[in-house]
Amino acid sequence: MKIQRAGSAMLHRLLTWCEESGMLSVHLFSAEGKAPFYEAHGFRRRSEGAPGMVWTGHSR
């Protein structure tokens, strides 16, 4: 799907910029059912009871 490829490209570029800028992590809240998209890009779900997802440069 073209939209997913565009989303993946934008997210990859953003995370690359974050890494190059020295950011240690990115935290986000995704829409319901969208977590697998972010997991495919190195995000992981936070522990039970902690909402959202987190990415660290080393998880990509």
DANORTA-V205058 format. One record per residue. N is the residue number from 1. RES is the residue in one letter. D_LAST is the distance of its C-alpha to the last C-alpha in whole Angstrom. Layout:
N/RES/D_LAST, N/RES/D_LAST
This chain:
1/M/22, 2/K/22, 3/I/21, 4/Q/18, 5/R/17, 6/A/18, 7/G/16, 8/S/13, 9/A/14, 10/M/15, 11/L/12, 12/H/10, 13/R/12, 14/L/13, 15/L/9, 16/T/10, 17/W/13, 18/C/12, 19/E/10, 20/E/13, 21/S/16, 22/G/15, 23/M/14, 24/L/12, 25/S/11, 26/V/12, 27/H/14, 28/L/16, 29/F/18, 30/S/18, 31/A/21, 32/E/22, 33/G/21, 34/K/18, 35/A/15, 36/P/14, 37/F/13, 38/Y/11, 39/E/10, 40/A/9, 41/H/7, 42/G/5, 43/F/8, 44/R/10, 45/R/14, 46/R/16, 47/S/19, 48/E/22, 49/G/24, 50/A/21, 51/P/21, 52/G/18, 53/M/14, 54/V/11, 55/W/8, 56/T/8, 57/G/6, 58/H/6, 59/S/4, 60/R/0
